């Protein structure tokens, strides 16, 4: 026989179930864990935080409007504060792949808060007459307006605390390296072939600008996340909500987050369209694509040490081979590419999920929530460690850079305006065949004087970026 002391009985519309007395979730969460043993992935902490902040704001407002008693309102608020501070984090247990729209996770949150509020009020878990997950914690709410709001809040939290700080440090590190390496001339390369000389510092400055541009795009895209459809209830009509609830709850959330949030002008639109999430995800994919390019460039420029370019040295952070002693691989750059590929995959899944809504609701929101917030966080974490363990400690191989720059046949490009494109092409061909220098062949052919060549084949001058001038 089962020892009833270790269990409580809960009831929902489908019947009664025994639930362990130790857990704070309830019968609907239990059913979800049984229905969805899919991935073992649990909700991201940031997503849980977003849901808790929504529940705190709604409890405050519903208490102010006398929709729930002050006692219940205060107990729910205290419960959310405790969990936001780190308690009961193991009670959010529903798999990422779950019931459509996120009802299972939503009820997991409602049940945990209700049971903790009951304890705060001196009652027992599961005695929902005093604090009910649906009637009190969820008053005036629906999965259908809470979850799209939680995705917005979760995305904003992840951007604010993870991605944007990481981007700012990466940009600063790249700009610092741009200054450090500004006097180093190297061979440029286009089509993986020799090209005209460039400055190593300008390479890093270009990467800093690329990341700056992406950060600005992400800021622009994330503006859509500030517009909340909370208050729409089940279908965007606001059924079962107080007339003042819609605007007041967004005001309270704005205060809690210190963000300029605003109510959606059309609640049905905010509920149905996943476009804000697709927009942000697309900006993340765009960033990921350029991060892959940068990480591949770092690997190429560090390739060798004897049989590759080896223009720079990435800091070794771990042994690179189980069989080849003394080998160090560009592991931070390799990891970066892998994460970026994952983000691109998440973006594709988000796009598919976003177009899969029907009528008043998109039921694919759990997938969108996980993929979007996870993309932001793994990109931010990746950029942070790439900066700290790679970019900040890159060194330059000055001699190797100069040797490539001086030996490049692409230097002949500087001769175009002096001897013509066809003559320059013939000089390049002869140099490749004979091994003679460009300078020697031009002098032998009498195409230019030595003084003229000295001025034209000047690596410092050739690698300097032409300044931008505006009309006076």
Beta strands, then each sheet from edge to edge (+ up, - down):
strand 1: 7-12
strand 2: 15-20
strand 3: 185-190
strand 4: 193-199
strand 5: 227-228
strand 6: 262-263
strand 7: 312-313
strand 8: 395-396
sheet 1: 1+ 2-
sheet 2: 3+ 4-
sheet 3: 5+ 6+
sheet 4: 7+ 8-
end
